[in-house]
Amino acid sequence: MIILSAVLIWQINHLRSLGRWVAHTDEVISETYRSQSNLISIETNARGYLLSGSKDFLSQLEKDQKSFADANSRLARLTKDNAVQTAQLASIHNLFDQWFSMTQKALAAGDAAGLYNRKRVMDQIRAETDAFISREQALRIERERQAEHARTLATLLTTGLAIFLGIFLAFSTRRQLGSLSAAYRQSLLEVQNQSRALKEAHELLEKRVQERTAALVAANQELEAFSYSVSHDLRSPLRGIDGFSLALLEDYGSQLDETARDYLDRVRRGTQKMGKLIDDLLALSRVSRAEIKKSSVDLSSLALQIIEDLRLRDPTRNVEVHIEPGLTAHADSGLLYAALENLLSNAWKFTSKKQNARIEFGQKEMNGTWTYYVTDNGAGFDMAYVDKLFGAFQRLHSPNDFTGTGIGLATVRRIMRRHGGDVWAEASPDKGAVFYFHLGQSSNIQAAA
C-alpha cells in the first residue's frame, strides 16, 4: 500500500509537470507567431517605403525589427533545452540578418528591383519558421498524449489503492483526486485561454496583412495611373516642338546659318528621344495593368519573327542567329512577345560593333526548372552593376555607344514576375551576356512532365 501510494503521488506530480510543459509549448508557439507577424510587417514596410517614399514606413520598420529581435530572444530562452529548435532559431536569425542587410542596401539606394530580388531569402525564412512551428505543434501533441496516459494510469492506481485501503483510504484518495481534478481543470482552462489568445492574434495578423496588401495595391494603382497620365500629357507638346522645329528647317533653313540648323537638329533629336522614352513608359504601364490571358505559346516562332523584323530594319548586318526549335510555354502570348522583343533587340544592338556577331535563344534545365536564355557575344557589362540592370531608367553603357531609354529590361522583369517567374543575367565586358528567365510553376520540370 505504501508503494502504491508513493507511485500515485509521483504520477500526480508527473501529470502536473506535463500540464506545465503543455503550457510552455503553447507559449513557444504563440511567441513564434508573434515573430512571424513582425517578419511580415518588416517586409511590408520595406516595400511600402520603396513604393511611396514615406518615412512612416521606415519608422514602423525599425519598431518591427526590434520587436522581431525581442521575440527571437524570448524564443531562444524558451527553447534552450531543445538543441534542434535552438539550431533552427540560429538558422532563422542568420537568414534574417542576411535578408535585412541586403534590404538596408536596397533602402539606402531606393532600389525596388534590388529589394524584390531578395524574395528567395524571405521565402526560406518563412519555410524554416513554419518548420519550427510544426515541430513545436508535434511536441505539444506528444506531451498531451503523455498527459492523457498519465491521467489514465493515475485513475487505475487510485482505483487499486481504494480497493486495498478501504473506505478511509478511499476518502483520502478522493480528496487527492479532487486536488488533481482541480489542477487539471485549471491547466485545461489555461490552455483554452492561450488557444483563444493565439486564435485572436492569428486573426489580427490576417487582418493586418490584408490591410497592408490593400494599401500597397492602391499605391501601385495610383503610381501606374500617374505614370500613364503624365506620359500622355507630355506627348502633345513634344509633337509640337518637333513639328515646329521641322517647319523652321524646311521653310527657313536657307536663311539660317549652320550653327542654327545644328541647334534645331539637336532640338528634334532630343524631342524624338523623349518621345521614345514616353512610348517605353506607356508600354511598361500597359504591361503592369494588362490582364494576363494564358495559352500555349510557340516561343521559337515568336523569336524567328522578331529576328526577321530586325534583319529588315538593319539589312546591312550579317548576324549568326540560332533559335532552338519547338520551344513552347503556357503564358500570355502578347506579353511574352514584348519580353522576347526586348531581349533579342538588346542582343542585336549590343553586338552591332562585332564583326562575327552571334545570338542564340534556347532552353536548359537549371535547379529543377526549365529555364530559357538569350545569349550573345556583344559588349557585355560589369557584373558589379548587375543589381541596377533591371531598374527603370538604368543604363550601363554610354548613350554615345548604344542608344536606349533604360526601360526595356524593367519591362521584361515586370512581365516575368506577373507570370510568377523571374529574369536574371550574367555577363563580362566585351565577352557578351546571357539573360535567363523562367515562368514560375509552368516552368517546373515535374509539372511540365
Stockholm file with secondary structure:
# STOCKHOLM 1.0

chainA/1-449         MIILSAVLIWQINHLRSLGRWVAHTDEVISETYRSQSNLISIETNARGYLLSGSKDFLSQLEKDQKSFADANSRLARLTKDNAVQTAQLASIHNLFDQWFSMTQKALAAGDAAGLYNRKRVMDQIRAETDAFISREQALRIERERQAEHARTLATLLTTGLAIFLGIFLAFSTRRQLGSLSAAYRQSLLEVQNQSRALKEAHELLEKRVQERTAALVAANQELEAFSYSVSHDLRSPLRGIDGFSLALLEDYGSQLDETARDYLDRVRRGTQKMGKLIDDLLALSRVSRAEIKKSSVDLSSLALQIIEDLRLRDPTRNVEVHIEPGLTAHADSGLLYAALENLLSNAWKFTSKKQNARIEFGQKEMNGTWTYYVTDNGAGFDMAYVDKLFGAFQRLHSPNDFTGTGIGLATVRRIMRRHGGDVWAEASPDKGAVFYFHLGQSSNIQAAA
#=GR chainA/1-449 SS CHHHHHHHHHHHHHHHHHHHHHHHHHHHHHHHHHHHHHHHHHHHHHHHHHHHCCHHHHHHHHHHHHHHHHHHHHHHHHTTTCHHHHHHHHHHHHHHHHHHHHHHHHHHHTCHHHHHTTHHHHHHHHHHHHHHHHHHHHHHHHHHHHHHHHHHHHHHHHHHHHHHHHHHHHHHHHHHHHHHHHHHHHHHHHHHHHHHHHHHHHHHHHHHHHHHHHHHHHHHHHHHHHHHHHHHHHHHHHHHHHHHHHHHHHHHGGGSCHHHHHHHHHHHHHHHHHHHHHHHHHHHHHHHHSCCCEEEEEHHHHHHHHHHHHHHHCTTCCCEEEECTTCEEEEEHHHHHHHHHHHHHHHHHHTTTCTTCEEEEEEEEETTEEEEEEEESSCCCCGGGGGGTTSTTCCSSCTTTSCCCSCHHHHHHHHHHHTTCEEEEEECTTSCEEEEEECGGGGBHHHHC
#=GC SS_cons         CHHHHHHHHHHHHHHHHHHHHHHHHHHHHHHHHHHHHHHHHHHHHHHHHHHHCCHHHHHHHHHHHHHHHHHHHHHHHHTTTCHHHHHHHHHHHHHHHHHHHHHHHHHHHTCHHHHHTTHHHHHHHHHHHHHHHHHHHHHHHHHHHHHHHHHHHHHHHHHHHHHHHHHHHHHHHHHHHHHHHHHHHHHHHHHHHHHHHHHHHHHHHHHHHHHHHHHHHHHHHHHHHHHHHHHHHHHHHHHHHHHHHHHHHHHHGGGSCHHHHHHHHHHHHHHHHHHHHHHHHHHHHHHHHSCCCEEEEEHHHHHHHHHHHHHHHCTTCCCEEEECTTCEEEEEHHHHHHHHHHHHHHHHHHTTTCTTCEEEEEEEEETTEEEEEEEESSCCCCGGGGGGTTSTTCCSSCTTTSCCCSCHHHHHHHHHHHTTCEEEEEECTTSCEEEEEECGGGGBHHHHC
//
